[in-house]
């Protein structure tokens, strides 16, 4: 049989091993090149920002509201479309209630936006 002192040594060794494992999984220190340290004004999804500017520039009758991962496009306080830019999803259209959700893989062209917004109305 194992003596009490050996049980204590094994228990301490397991505790130290778990502590090292937890320490290795802890978040790293924030460095100079961390994206979170950059300006708060820089959006995380630049393609959405470019799309928003494109809609405001070429479609002044539409109002664009920026959310974290999508744009809400409305006209006369009526939601027209929700625009997302996600490379993981298929570039397509689907509906969320009465509002079409339009997904692009990159910043859409003016012609694409015009066709999709006209179709969404």
DSSP file (Angstrom, degrees, kcal/mol; ACC not computed):
  #  RESIDUE AA STRUCTURE BP1 BP2  ACC     N-H-->O    O-->H-N    N-H-->O    O-->H-N    TCO  KAPPA ALPHA  PHI   PSI    X-CA   Y-CA   Z-CA
    1    1 A X              0   0    0      0, 0.0     2,-0.4     0, 0.0     0, 0.0   0.000 360.0 360.0 360.0 158.6    0.0    0.0    0.0
    2    2 A X        -     0   0    0      1,-0.1     5,-0.0     2,-0.0     0, 0.0  -0.730 360.0-124.8 -90.6 134.8    1.0    3.6   -0.5
    3    3 A X     >  -     0   0    0     -2,-0.4     4,-1.6     1,-0.1     3,-0.2  -0.223  25.3-106.0 -71.0 166.6    1.8    5.6    2.6
    4    4 A X  H  > S+     0   0    0      1,-0.2     4,-1.9     2,-0.2     5,-0.1   0.818 118.3  57.3 -63.5 -34.2    0.1    8.9    3.5
    5    5 A X  H  > S+     0   0    0      1,-0.2     4,-2.3     2,-0.2    -1,-0.2   0.893 105.0  50.7 -68.1 -37.1    3.1   11.0    2.5
    6    6 A X  H  > S+     0   0    0      2,-0.2     4,-2.6     1,-0.2    -1,-0.2   0.890 108.4  52.3 -67.1 -37.3    3.2    9.5   -1.0
    7    7 A X  H  X S+     0   0    0     -4,-1.6     4,-2.5     1,-0.2    -1,-0.2   0.902 109.9  49.7 -61.1 -39.7   -0.5   10.4   -1.4
    8    8 A X  H  X S+     0   0    0     -4,-1.9     4,-2.4     2,-0.2    -2,-0.2   0.906 110.8  48.8 -65.3 -41.8    0.3   13.9   -0.3
    9    9 A X  H  X S+     0   0    0     -4,-2.3     4,-2.4     2,-0.2    -2,-0.2   0.915 112.9  47.8 -64.1 -43.3    3.2   14.1   -2.9
   10   10 A X  H  X S+     0   0    0     -4,-2.6     4,-2.4     2,-0.2    -2,-0.2   0.916 111.9  49.9 -64.0 -43.2    0.9   12.8   -5.6
   11   11 A X  H  X S+     0   0    0     -4,-2.5     4,-2.1     1,-0.2    -2,-0.2   0.902 112.4  46.7 -62.9 -42.2   -1.9   15.2   -4.7
   12   12 A X  H  X S+     0   0    0     -4,-2.4     4,-2.6     2,-0.2    -1,-0.2   0.898 111.3  52.2 -66.6 -40.0    0.6   18.2   -4.7
   13   13 A X  H  X S+     0   0    0     -4,-2.4     4,-2.4     2,-0.2    -2,-0.2   0.904 110.6  47.6 -63.4 -41.5    2.0   17.0   -8.1
   14   14 A X  H  X S+     0   0    0     -4,-2.4     4,-2.5     2,-0.2    -1,-0.2   0.912 112.0  50.5 -65.5 -41.6   -1.4   16.8   -9.7
   15   15 A X  H  X S+     0   0    0     -4,-2.1     4,-2.1     2,-0.2    -2,-0.2   0.916 112.0  46.7 -61.4 -44.4   -2.3   20.3   -8.3
   16   16 A X  H  X S+     0   0    0     -4,-2.6     4,-2.5     2,-0.2    -2,-0.2   0.901 111.7  51.9 -64.9 -41.1    0.9   21.8   -9.7
   17   17 A X  H  X S+     0   0    0     -4,-2.4     4,-2.1     1,-0.2    -2,-0.2   0.916 110.9  47.0 -62.1 -43.1    0.3   20.1  -13.0
   18   18 A X  H  X S+     0   0    0     -4,-2.5     4,-2.5     2,-0.2    -1,-0.2   0.871 110.5  53.0 -65.8 -36.5   -3.2   21.5  -13.2
   19   19 A X  H  X S+     0   0    0     -4,-2.1     4,-2.5     2,-0.2    -2,-0.2   0.928 109.8  47.5 -64.8 -44.3   -1.9   25.0  -12.2
   20   20 A X  H  X S+     0   0    0     -4,-2.5     4,-2.1     2,-0.2    -2,-0.2   0.892 111.6  51.4 -63.4 -38.9    0.7   24.9  -15.0
   21   21 A X  H  X S+     0   0    0     -4,-2.1     4,-1.2     2,-0.2    -2,-0.2   0.926 111.9  46.1 -62.9 -44.5   -2.0   23.8  -17.5
   22   22 A X  H  X S+     0   0    0     -4,-2.5     4,-0.6     1,-0.2    -2,-0.2   0.885 111.6  52.3 -65.6 -38.5   -4.3   26.6  -16.4
   23   23 A X  H >< S+     0   0    0     -4,-2.5     3,-0.6     1,-0.2    -1,-0.2   0.868 107.5  51.7 -66.2 -36.5   -1.4   29.1  -16.6
   24   24 A X  H 3< S+     0   0    0     -4,-2.1    -1,-0.2     1,-0.2    -2,-0.2   0.792 110.7  48.6 -71.5 -25.7   -0.6   28.0  -20.2
   25   25 A X  H 3< S+     0   0    0     -4,-1.2    -1,-0.2    -3,-0.2    -2,-0.2   0.509  88.2 110.2 -90.2  -5.6   -4.2   28.5  -21.3
   26   26 A X  S << S-     0   0    0     -3,-0.6    -3,-0.0    -4,-0.6    -4,-0.0  -0.289  84.1 -85.6 -68.2 154.6   -4.5   32.0  -19.7
   27   27 A X        -     0   0    0      1,-0.1    -1,-0.1     3,-0.0     3,-0.1  -0.313  48.6-116.8 -60.7 143.0   -4.8   35.0  -22.0
   28   28 A X        -     0   0    0      1,-0.1    -1,-0.1    -3,-0.1     2,-0.1  -0.308  37.2 -85.0 -76.7 163.6   -1.4   36.4  -23.2
   29   29 A X        -     0   0    0      1,-0.1     2,-0.4    -2,-0.0    -1,-0.1  -0.386  51.2-100.5 -66.9 148.3   -0.2   39.9  -22.3
   30   30 A X        -     0   0    0     -3,-0.1     2,-0.1    -2,-0.1    -1,-0.1  -0.581  46.5-164.9 -75.3 124.3   -1.4   42.6  -24.6
   31   31 A X    >   -     0   0    0     -2,-0.4     3,-1.0    -3,-0.0     6,-0.1  -0.350  34.8 -94.5-101.6-176.7    1.4   43.5  -27.1
   32   32 A X  T 3  S+     0   0    0      1,-0.2     5,-0.1    -2,-0.1    -2,-0.0   0.854 120.5  51.4 -66.5 -36.0    2.0   46.4  -29.4
   33   33 A X  T 3  S+     0   0    0      4,-0.0    -1,-0.2     3,-0.0     2,-0.2   0.267  76.9 129.7 -90.7  12.5    0.4   44.6  -32.4
   34   34 A X    X   -     0   0    0     -3,-1.0     3,-1.0     1,-0.1     4,-0.4  -0.488  56.9-141.0 -70.6 134.4   -2.8   43.7  -30.7
   35   35 A X  G >  S+     0   0    0      1,-0.2     3,-0.8    -2,-0.2    -1,-0.1   0.773  98.4  63.1 -67.7 -26.5   -5.9   44.7  -32.8
   36   36 A X  G 3  S+     0   0    0      1,-0.2    -1,-0.2     4,-0.0    -2,-0.0   0.729  96.0  59.3 -72.6 -20.3   -7.8   45.7  -29.7
   37   37 A X  G <  S+     0   0    0     -3,-1.0    -1,-0.2    -6,-0.1    -2,-0.2   0.662  85.3  99.7 -81.8 -15.0   -5.3   48.5  -28.9
   38   38 A X  S <  S-     0   0    0     -3,-0.8    -5,-0.0    -4,-0.4    -3,-0.0  -0.100  94.2 -55.8 -66.0 171.7   -5.8   50.2  -32.2
   39   39 A X    >   -     0   0    0      1,-0.2     3,-1.0     2,-0.1    -1,-0.2  -0.110  41.2-134.3 -52.1 139.9   -8.0   53.3  -32.4
   40   40 A X  T 3  S+     0   0    0      1,-0.2    -1,-0.2    -3,-0.1    -2,-0.1   0.717 104.4  63.4 -68.0 -20.2  -11.6   52.8  -31.1
   41   41 A X  T 3  S+     0   0    0      2,-0.1     2,-0.6     0, 0.0    -1,-0.2   0.681  80.4  93.3 -78.6 -17.7  -12.8   54.6  -34.3
   42   42 A X  S <  S-     0   0    0     -3,-1.0     4,-0.0     1,-0.0     2,-0.0  -0.663  78.0-134.1 -78.4 118.2  -11.5   51.9  -36.6
   43   43 A X        -     0   0    0     -2,-0.6     3,-0.2     1,-0.1    -2,-0.1  -0.363   6.8-131.1 -71.3 153.2  -14.3   49.4  -37.2
   44   44 A X  S    S+     0   0    0      1,-0.2     2,-0.7    24,-0.1    -1,-0.1   0.812 101.8  49.3 -72.7 -29.9  -13.5   45.7  -37.0
   45   45 A X    >>  +     0   0    0      1,-0.2     4,-1.4    23,-0.2     3,-0.5  -0.830  64.8 178.3-113.8  92.3  -15.2   45.0  -40.3
   46   46 A X  H 3> S+     0   0    0     -2,-0.7     4,-2.5     1,-0.2     5,-0.2   0.799  78.7  62.7 -65.4 -29.2  -13.8   47.5  -42.8
   47   47 A X  H 3> S+     0   0    0      1,-0.2     4,-2.2     2,-0.2    -1,-0.2   0.886 102.6  50.0 -65.0 -37.7  -15.9   46.1  -45.7
   48   48 A X  H <> S+     0   0    0     -3,-0.5     4,-2.4     2,-0.2    -1,-0.2   0.898 110.0  50.9 -65.2 -39.6  -19.1   47.0  -43.8
   49   49 A X  H  X S+     0   0    0     -4,-1.4     4,-2.2     2,-0.2    -2,-0.2   0.915 110.8  48.1 -63.9 -42.8  -17.8   50.5  -43.4
   50   50 A X  H  X S+     0   0    0     -4,-2.5     4,-2.3     1,-0.2    -1,-0.2   0.891 111.8  50.2 -64.9 -39.0  -17.0   50.8  -47.1
   51   51 A X  H  X S+     0   0    0     -4,-2.2     4,-2.4     2,-0.2    -2,-0.2   0.895 109.1  52.0 -65.2 -39.5  -20.4   49.5  -48.0
   52   52 A X  H  X S+     0   0    0     -4,-2.4     4,-2.4     2,-0.2    -2,-0.2   0.919 110.8  46.9 -62.0 -44.4  -22.0   52.0  -45.7
   53   53 A X  H  X S+     0   0    0     -4,-2.2     4,-2.2     1,-0.2    -1,-0.2   0.889 110.8  53.4 -64.5 -39.3  -20.1   54.8  -47.3
   54   54 A X  H  X S+     0   0    0     -4,-2.3     4,-2.4     2,-0.2     5,-0.3   0.908 110.6  45.9 -62.9 -42.9  -21.1   53.5  -50.7
   55   55 A X  H  X S+     0   0    0     -4,-2.4     4,-2.2     1,-0.2     7,-0.3   0.922 113.7  48.7 -66.8 -43.4  -24.8   53.5  -49.9
   56   56 A X  H  < S+     0   0    0     -4,-2.4    -2,-0.2    -5,-0.2    -1,-0.2   0.862 115.6  45.4 -64.3 -34.3  -24.7   56.9  -48.3
   57   57 A X  H  < S+     0   0    0     -4,-2.2     3,-0.3    -5,-0.2    -2,-0.2   0.925 126.6  24.1 -76.2 -45.8  -22.8   58.3  -51.3
   58   58 A X  H  < S+     0   0    0     -4,-2.4     2,-0.3     1,-0.2    -2,-0.2   0.617 126.8  43.6-101.1 -14.4  -24.8   56.8  -54.2
   59   59 A X    ><  +     0   0    0     -4,-2.2     3,-1.6    -5,-0.3    -1,-0.2  -0.634  60.9 165.4-129.9  74.7  -28.2   56.2  -52.5
   60   60 A X  T 3  S+     0   0    0     -2,-0.3    -1,-0.1    -3,-0.3    -4,-0.1   0.704  71.1  65.1 -68.9 -18.9  -29.0   59.3  -50.5
   61   61 A X  T 3  S+     0   0    0     14,-0.1    15,-0.4     2,-0.0     2,-0.3   0.615  91.2  79.1 -79.5  -9.7  -32.7   58.4  -50.0
   62   62 A X  S <  S-     0   0    0     -3,-1.6     2,-0.5    -7,-0.3    13,-0.2  -0.753  72.2-144.9 -95.3 144.9  -31.7   55.3  -48.0
   63   63 A X  E     -A   74   0A   0     11,-3.5    11,-2.9    -2,-0.3     2,-0.5  -0.931  12.7-153.9-108.9 133.8  -30.6   55.6  -44.3
   64   64 A X  E     -A   73   0A   0     -2,-0.5     2,-0.5     9,-0.2     9,-0.2  -0.917   7.3-167.5-113.1 128.9  -27.9   53.2  -43.1
   65   65 A X  E     -A   72   0A   0      7,-2.6     7,-2.8    -2,-0.5     2,-0.5  -0.972  17.1-140.4-115.2 123.7  -27.6   52.1  -39.5
   66   66 A X  E     +A   71   0A   0     -2,-0.5     2,-0.2     5,-0.2     5,-0.2  -0.702  23.4 176.5 -87.0 127.6  -24.4   50.3  -38.5
   67   67 A X        -     0   0    0      3,-2.6     0, 0.0    -2,-0.5     0, 0.0  -0.595  48.0 -87.7-113.4-178.0  -24.6   47.4  -36.1
   68   68 A X  S    S+     0   0    0     -2,-0.2   -23,-0.2     1,-0.2   -24,-0.1   0.923 119.2   7.1 -61.2 -47.2  -21.7   45.1  -35.0
   69   69 A X  S    S+     0   0    0      1,-0.0    16,-0.5   -21,-0.0     2,-0.3   0.308 128.2  32.5-122.1   8.4  -21.9   42.6  -37.9
   70   70 A X  E     - B   0  84A   0     14,-0.1    -3,-2.6     2,-0.0     2,-0.4  -0.974  65.8-120.3-156.5 167.9  -24.4   44.0  -40.3
   71   71 A X  E     -AB  66  83A   0     12,-2.6    12,-2.7    -2,-0.3     2,-0.6  -0.949  18.3-147.6-113.7 135.4  -26.0   47.1  -41.8
   72   72 A X  E     -AB  65  82A   0     -7,-2.8    -7,-2.6    -2,-0.4     2,-0.5  -0.919  13.9-161.2-101.3 121.7  -29.7   48.0  -41.6
   73   73 A X  E     +AB  64  81A   0      8,-3.1     7,-3.2    -2,-0.6     8,-1.8  -0.898  16.2 172.9-105.8 124.9  -30.9   49.8  -44.6
   74   74 A X  E     -AB  63  79A   0    -11,-2.9   -11,-3.5    -2,-0.5     2,-0.4  -0.921  20.9-160.3-132.4 157.7  -34.1   51.7  -44.2
   75   75 A X  E >  S- B   0  78A   0      3,-2.4     3,-0.9    -2,-0.3   -13,-0.1  -0.973  81.6  -9.5-139.8 120.9  -36.2   54.1  -46.3
   76   76 A X  T 3  S-     0   0    0     -2,-0.4    -1,-0.1   -15,-0.4     3,-0.1   0.923 129.5 -55.8  54.6  49.0  -38.8   56.4  -44.8
   77   77 A X  T 3  S+     0   0    0      1,-0.2     2,-0.5    -3,-0.0    -1,-0.2   0.669 114.2 117.9  59.0  21.9  -38.4   54.6  -41.4
   78   78 A X  E <  S-B   75   0A   0     -3,-0.9    -3,-2.4     0, 0.0     2,-0.3  -0.978  70.6-119.7-116.7 127.0  -39.2   51.2  -43.1
   79   79 A X  E     +B   74   0A   0     -2,-0.5    -5,-0.3    -5,-0.2     3,-0.1  -0.474  34.2 174.2 -67.9 125.9  -36.6   48.5  -43.0
   80   80 A X  E     -     0   0A   0     -7,-3.2    20,-0.7     1,-0.4     2,-0.3   0.843  57.2 -18.1 -98.6 -46.4  -35.6   47.6  -46.5
   81   81 A X  E     -Bc  73 100A   0     -8,-1.8    -8,-3.1    18,-0.2     2,-0.5  -0.989  45.5-133.0-159.0 160.3  -32.7   45.2  -46.1
   82   82 A X  E     -Bc  72 101A   0     18,-2.4    20,-3.2    -2,-0.3     2,-0.5  -0.995  26.3-158.2-119.3 125.3  -30.0   43.9  -43.7
   83   83 A X  E     +Bc  71 102A   0    -12,-2.7   -12,-2.6    -2,-0.5     2,-0.3  -0.908  12.6 178.1-110.5 127.0  -26.6   43.6  -45.3
   84   84 A X  E     -Bc  70 103A   0     18,-2.8    20,-2.3    -2,-0.5     2,-0.5  -0.905  18.9-152.3-121.8 154.1  -23.9   41.3  -44.0
   85   85 A X  E     + c   0 104A   0    -16,-0.5     2,-0.4    -2,-0.3    20,-0.2  -0.932  34.3 146.2-127.5 107.4  -20.4   40.6  -45.2
   86   86 A X        -     0   0    0     18,-1.8     3,-0.4    -2,-0.5    20,-0.1  -0.957  35.8-161.0-146.6 120.0  -19.2   37.2  -44.3
   87   87 A X  S    S+     0   0    0     -2,-0.4     4,-0.1     1,-0.2    -1,-0.1   0.707  92.0  61.7 -74.5 -19.3  -16.9   34.9  -46.3
   88   88 A X  S    S+     0   0    0      2,-0.1    -1,-0.2    17,-0.0     2,-0.2   0.800  96.5  67.3 -78.6 -28.2  -18.0   31.8  -44.4
   89   89 A X  S    S-     0   0    0     -3,-0.4     2,-0.2    15,-0.1    -3,-0.1  -0.556  97.6 -96.7 -89.1 156.8  -21.7   32.1  -45.5
   90   90 A X        -     0   0    0     -2,-0.2     2,-1.0     1,-0.1    13,-0.1  -0.478  39.3-110.0 -69.7 141.0  -22.8   31.7  -49.0
   91   91 A X  S    S+     0   0    0     -2,-0.2     2,-0.3    -4,-0.1    13,-0.2  -0.623  77.0 105.4 -72.9 106.4  -23.3   34.9  -51.0
   92   92 A X        -     0   0    0     -2,-1.0    11,-2.8    11,-0.3     2,-0.4  -0.896  66.8 -95.3-163.1-173.9  -27.0   34.9  -51.2
   93   93 A X  E     +D  102   0A   0     -2,-0.3     2,-0.3     9,-0.2     9,-0.2  -0.969  36.5 161.8-122.9 140.9  -30.3   36.4  -50.0
   94   94 A X  E     -D  101   0A   0      7,-2.0     7,-4.0    -2,-0.4     2,-0.4  -0.892  33.1-110.4-143.5 175.5  -32.6   35.0  -47.4
   95   95 A X  E     -D  100   0A   0     -2,-0.3     2,-0.5     5,-0.3     5,-0.2  -0.896  14.4-168.1-117.0 142.6  -35.4   36.5  -45.3
   96   96 A X  E >  S-D   99   0A   0      3,-3.0     3,-1.5    -2,-0.4     2,-0.5  -0.867  76.3 -53.4-122.9  92.8  -35.6   37.4  -41.6
   97   97 A X  T 3  S-     0   0    0     -2,-0.5    -2,-0.0     1,-0.2     0, 0.0  -0.656 121.0 -22.1  72.1-122.8  -39.3   38.1  -41.1
   98   98 A X  T 3  S+     0   0    0     -2,-0.5     2,-0.5    -3,-0.1    -1,-0.2   0.494 123.3  87.7 -94.9  -5.6  -40.2   40.7  -43.7
   99   99 A X  E <  S- D   0  96A   0     -3,-1.5    -3,-3.0   -18,-0.0     2,-0.2  -0.828  74.4-132.4-102.5 125.9  -36.7   42.0  -44.2
  100  100 A X  E     -cD  81  95A   0    -20,-0.7   -18,-2.4    -2,-0.5     2,-0.6  -0.544  13.7-145.2 -73.3 139.3  -34.3   40.4  -46.7
  101  101 A X  E     -cD  82  94A   0     -7,-4.0    -7,-2.0    -2,-0.2     2,-0.5  -0.933  14.7-163.6-105.6 117.6  -30.8   39.6  -45.4
  102  102 A X  E     -cD  83  93A   0    -20,-3.2   -18,-2.8    -2,-0.6     2,-0.5  -0.897   2.4-163.4-107.4 123.7  -28.3   40.1  -48.2
  103  103 A X  E     -c   84   0A   0    -11,-2.8   -11,-0.3    -2,-0.5     2,-0.3  -0.911   7.8-178.1-111.2 132.7  -24.8   38.5  -47.7
  104  104 A X  E     -c   85   0A   0    -20,-2.3   -18,-1.8    -2,-0.5   -15,-0.1  -0.854  27.1-144.3-119.0 159.0  -21.7   39.5  -49.7
  105  105 A X  S    S+     0   0    0     -2,-0.3     2,-0.3   -20,-0.2   -18,-0.2   0.710  86.5   1.5 -92.0 -24.8  -18.2   38.1  -49.5
  106  106 A X  S    S-     0   0    0    -20,-0.1     2,-0.1   -59,-0.1    -1,-0.1  -0.854 108.7 -49.0-146.9-178.4  -16.6   41.5  -50.1
  107  107 A X        -     0   0    0     -2,-0.3   -59,-0.1    -3,-0.1    -2,-0.1  -0.381  65.3-127.6 -60.5 125.4  -17.6   45.1  -50.7
  108  108 A X        -     0   0    0     -2,-0.1    -1,-0.1   -61,-0.1     2,-0.1  -0.333  18.3-111.4 -75.8 157.7  -20.4   45.0  -53.3
  109  109 A X     >  -     0   0    0      1,-0.1     4,-2.4    -2,-0.0     5,-0.2  -0.351  29.9-107.0 -79.0 167.8  -20.3   47.1  -56.5
  110  110 A X  H  > S+     0   0    0      1,-0.2     4,-2.5     2,-0.2     5,-0.2   0.872 121.1  52.5 -63.7 -37.0  -22.7   50.0  -57.0
  111  111 A X  H  > S+     0   0    0      2,-0.2     4,-2.4     1,-0.2    -1,-0.2   0.903 108.9  49.4 -66.5 -41.7  -24.6   47.9  -59.6
  112  112 A X  H  > S+     0   0    0      2,-0.2     4,-2.7     1,-0.2     5,-0.2   0.933 112.7  47.6 -61.9 -45.6  -25.0   45.0  -57.2
  113  113 A X  H  X S+     0   0    0     -4,-2.4     4,-2.9     1,-0.2     5,-0.3   0.920 111.5  50.4 -61.8 -44.1  -26.3   47.3  -54.5
  114  114 A X  H  X S+     0   0    0     -4,-2.5     4,-2.0     1,-0.2    -1,-0.2   0.923 113.6  45.2 -61.7 -43.9  -28.7   49.0  -56.8
  115  115 A X  H  X S+     0   0    0     -4,-2.4     4,-2.1     2,-0.2    -2,-0.2   0.927 116.7  44.4 -66.3 -45.2  -30.1   45.7  -58.1
  116  116 A X  H  X S+     0   0    0     -4,-2.7     4,-1.9     2,-0.2    -2,-0.2   0.884 114.6  47.7 -70.5 -37.9  -30.4   44.1  -54.6
  117  117 A X  H  X S+     0   0    0     -4,-2.9     4,-1.3    -5,-0.2    -1,-0.2   0.874 112.5  49.5 -70.6 -35.6  -31.9   47.2  -52.9
  118  118 A X  H  < S+     0   0    0     -4,-2.0    -2,-0.2    -5,-0.3    -1,-0.2   0.909 113.0  47.3 -67.2 -40.1  -34.4   47.6  -55.7
  119  119 A X  H  < S+     0   0    0     -4,-2.1    -2,-0.2     1,-0.2    -1,-0.2   0.842 107.7  56.9 -67.3 -33.3  -35.4   44.0  -55.4
  120  120 A X  H  <        0   0    0     -4,-1.9    -1,-0.2     1,-0.3    -2,-0.2   0.807 360.0 360.0 -69.5 -29.7  -35.6   44.3  -51.6
  121  121 A X     <        0   0    0     -4,-1.3    -1,-0.3    -3,-0.2    -2,-0.2   0.508 360.0 360.0 -73.3 360.0  -38.2   47.1  -51.9
